[in-house]
Every structure is written in C-alpha cells, then in structure tokens.
Amino acid sequence: MALVDSSLYQKALDGIENWLCSLGLARSQTWEGLLKQPVRFLYAGRLRRGLPQYSSHYGITPYFMSSRNILHDVTKAYPIPSNSIDRYQSEDVFEHVPLDAMISMLEEIHRILKPGGLFRLSLPDYNFDGYRERSVTNACGDIVFDPGGKGQFVDGKVIDGGHLWFPTIEMVQDLVEKSSFRGSVSYLHYSDSHGHHTMNPIDYSLGHIQRTPDHDDRVMDRPRPISIVVDLIKNG
C-alpha cells in the first residue's frame, strides 16, 4: 500500500479545518485569543501545516480561517494595543501590496511590537539575476510585471494578486529610513545595483526563511542573495 504524501495530507487537513471554521463547527483564531497567549509571534500571510512557523506563530490573512490564522488585512491597522507583540515576520508577502502603503504598514508593525521586539522582513530581491531575467520590462528597462509572482498584466497594470512593486535594497533602505525602525536595522542578505552581494549569517531560530541559499535549490549551486532579508528592532 502506497504511503500518502505528507504534504498532500497536511494540505487536506488545512482545507478541512478552514471548511469547519467557515461553518462555525471549529473556532478560528482571534485577536482576543492571541492576546491571551504568553508569547505572541505574528506571521504575515496564511500559516499552513508544514511551515516551520506553524507551531510558534499566528498567521494574518483575510482569506483563510483556522486555529493558527487570524482574519485580517495586513494593510489595515491591527485592533490590538501598542507594545503587545513579541515578534513579527513577513516573507515574500509585502510585494503583493501597494508600495505607497508600505510606510504606514511599517509604522503599524512598529507600534504593536514590544520594545526590543523583532520584525524580520524578507522580500524578493529584484537585483537577483533570476528574477530580472524572467520579468517583463518597459521601454526604459524598468520591471513592470513578474509572471513568476503570479497575477496577470492587463492594460499596464498588475492584477489578481501579482507583485505590485519590485523590491531592491535601495528601495527598502529608503522605506526603512522613513520609518520609526531607522537606526536599529540589520541588512542580512541583498544584492545592490552594482552586482555586489551581501550575505551575513542568519539566525533562523528567530524566523525561518525559505528563499535563501541555505534552503532554496535555485541558488544552492552558486550562492547569492535571492531575497532581501532585514531584521528591524523596536528601540525603547
């Protein structure tokens, strides 16, 4: 008898739990429930079984109900007190929201973190050759659509959940300098516009990141940054 693929089994369990929550037969996580936890780690996007953060974090998504996910849009204010979250992580999520929303999102994350709390941010690095080569550019050479980021490009706009902006370290540094996190930042992985690579050690116990040379097959043979990885600490 063939063994059931564990990833398919976990996906089925996720789907069943979401279905039961939608019927009111199981309880989805809430902000009130989160605040009762002694340690509070948040994860931007849907948490599913199989992710290393599944047992430690609570996901934030407007699309999926479960005991490990809270229904919420990450571009909106969080209905919780300031200084109430120990750690926040986002991996390859914020490129799906409008660039002009990023500063207010950074400020809201800063508000809810406890003093000394960590925000670990990782975004696709569009100074990475693999991303640039697969992307569509305009007459000026600027990226306007990445088909690998899902979505569609229609009438000059990205729709249906694709990447709405194409992060580079220069863009991220500018955002951070405009936020309350400035001054307490560690830029761990990135490539700059001149092709120089920075790969500092990452403590994955503070938040696993899949898209790095340590874990991503695309860059294991020739290690170079595939993500911009930044640790930001809330001072005082």
C-alpha positions in Angstrom: 0.0 0.0 0.0 1.5 3.3 -1.0 2.2 5.9 1.7 0.2 9.1 1.5 2.3 12.1 0.6 2.7 14.1 3.8 2.4 17.5 2.1 -0.9 16.5 0.5 -2.2 15.1 3.8 -1.3 18.4 5.6 -2.9 20.4 2.8 -6.1 18.3 3.2 -6.1 18.9 6.9 -5.7 22.7 6.4 -8.6 22.6 4.0 -10.9 20.6 6.3 -10.1 23.0 9.2 -10.9 26.1 7.1 -14.2 24.5 6.0 -15.2 23.6 9.5 -14.3 27.2 10.7 -16.4 28.6 7.9 -19.4 26.5 9.0 -18.9 27.5 12.7 -18.0 24.0 13.7 -14.4 24.9 14.6 -13.0 28.1 16.0 -10.7 30.3 14.1 -8.1 32.3 15.9 -9.0 35.8 17.0 -7.1 38.8 18.3 -8.7 38.3 21.7 -7.3 34.7 21.7 -3.9 35.9 20.6 -3.7 38.4 23.4 -4.2 35.6 25.9 -1.0 33.9 24.8 2.1 34.4 27.0 4.3 34.8 23.8 2.9 36.4 20.7 4.5 35.9 17.3 2.8 37.1 14.1 3.4 35.9 10.6 2.1 38.0 7.6 0.2 35.7 5.3 -1.5 32.3 5.7 0.1 29.8 8.0 -0.2 26.2 6.9 0.9 22.9 8.3 4.4 22.1 7.2 5.8 25.6 7.6 8.4 25.8 10.4 6.4 28.7 12.0 3.2 26.8 12.2 3.6 25.8 15.9 5.0 29.2 17.1 3.4 32.0 15.1 -0.1 33.1 14.2 -0.8 34.0 10.5 -2.6 37.1 9.4 -4.8 36.7 6.3 -8.2 37.9 5.1 -8.8 34.6 3.1 -8.3 31.6 5.4 -9.7 30.6 8.8 -8.0 28.2 11.2 -6.8 27.9 14.7 -3.4 29.3 13.6 -4.7 32.2 11.4 -6.4 35.5 12.2 -8.7 37.0 9.6 -7.2 40.4 8.9 -5.8 42.5 6.0 -2.1 43.4 6.7 -2.6 46.8 5.1 -5.1 47.8 7.8 -4.5 48.8 11.4 -4.3 46.0 13.9 -7.1 46.1 16.6 -4.7 45.4 19.4 -2.8 47.6 22.0 0.6 49.0 21.3 3.6 47.1 22.7 1.8 43.8 22.6 3.6 41.6 20.1 7.0 39.9 20.7 8.0 39.1 17.1 6.6 39.7 13.6 7.7 38.1 10.4 6.9 38.6 6.7 8.4 36.5 3.9 7.5 37.3 0.3 4.2 39.0 1.2 4.6 42.7 1.2 5.5 42.9 -2.5 1.8 42.0 -3.1 0.6 45.2 -1.5 0.9 48.7 -3.0 4.2 50.4 -2.4 2.6 53.6 -1.1 1.1 51.5 1.7 4.4 50.3 3.0 5.3 53.2 5.3 2.0 53.0 7.2 2.4 49.3 7.4 5.9 49.6 8.9 4.7 52.2 11.4 1.8 49.9 12.5 4.2 46.9 13.0 6.5 49.2 15.0 3.5 50.3 17.1 2.3 46.8 18.1 5.8 45.4 18.8 7.1 45.4 22.3 10.2 47.4 23.0 13.1 45.2 21.8 10.7 43.2 19.6 12.0 41.9 16.2 10.4 42.5 12.8 12.0 40.1 10.3 11.3 41.2 6.8 12.2 39.3 3.6 11.2 40.3 0.1 12.2 39.0 -3.4 15.4 40.7 -4.4 15.0 42.2 -7.9 18.7 42.7 -8.2 18.8 38.9 -8.4 19.5 37.9 -12.0 16.9 35.1 -12.0 14.1 37.4 -11.2 15.2 40.1 -13.6 15.6 37.7 -16.5 12.0 36.3 -16.1 10.4 39.7 -15.7 8.7 41.9 -18.3 10.3 45.4 -18.7 9.1 48.6 -20.3 11.0 50.7 -22.9 13.1 52.2 -20.2 14.2 48.8 -18.9 12.1 49.1 -15.7 10.3 45.9 -14.5 6.5 46.2 -14.9 5.5 42.6 -14.4 6.9 39.4 -13.0 5.0 36.3 -14.2 6.7 34.2 -11.6 5.0 36.3 -8.9 1.5 35.2 -10.1 -1.2 37.5 -11.2 -1.7 39.0 -14.6 -0.6 42.1 -16.5 -3.6 43.8 -18.1 -3.8 47.3 -19.6 -0.5 48.2 -18.0 -1.5 47.1 -14.5 -0.8 44.0 -12.4 -4.0 42.3 -11.2 -5.1 39.1 -9.5 -2.6 39.1 -6.7 0.7 39.6 -8.5 3.7 41.6 -7.4 2.8 45.3 -7.3 6.3 46.5 -6.9 9.7 45.0 -7.4 11.9 45.5 -4.3 15.6 46.3 -4.4 17.8 47.1 -1.4 17.9 50.7 -2.4 14.1 50.9 -2.3 13.9 49.0 1.0 16.6 51.2 2.6 14.6 54.3 1.6 11.4 52.9 3.2 13.2 52.0 6.4 14.8 55.4 6.7 11.3 56.9 6.5 10.0 54.7 9.3 10.4 54.5 13.1 12.7 51.5 12.7 15.5 53.6 11.3 18.7 53.3 13.4 18.2 49.8 14.6 18.4 47.7 11.4 20.5 44.7 10.2 20.6 44.2 6.5 21.4 40.5 6.3 21.1 39.5 2.6 20.9 41.6 -0.5 22.5 42.5 -3.8 23.0 46.1 -4.8 22.5 47.7 -8.2 26.2 47.2 -9.0 26.1 43.5 -8.5 27.7 43.3 -5.1 26.4 40.6 -2.9 26.0 40.8 0.9 25.2 37.6 2.8 25.6 37.9 6.6 24.8 34.9 8.8 21.0 34.5 9.5 19.8 33.1 12.9 16.9 31.0 11.6 15.7 30.3 15.1 14.3 33.8 15.0 12.3 33.0 12.0 12.8 30.5 9.2 13.3 31.9 5.7 12.9 29.5 2.8 14.2 31.7 0.0 17.9 31.9 0.9 21.0 29.9 -0.4 20.7 27.7 2.7 17.2 26.4 1.7 16.4 27.4 -1.9 17.6 25.0 -4.7 17.8 27.9 -7.2 20.8 29.4 -5.6 22.5 26.5 -3.7 24.9 25.7 -6.6 26.0 29.3 -6.9 25.1 31.0 -3.6 24.0 34.6 -3.9 21.1 36.6 -2.4 17.7 35.7 -3.8 15.9 37.7 -1.1 16.4 40.9 0.7 16.5 39.9 4.4 16.3 42.6 7.0 16.0 42.4 10.8 14.4 45.5 12.4 14.3 46.1 16.2 11.9 48.4 18.0 14.0 50.6 20.3 13.0 51.5 23.8 
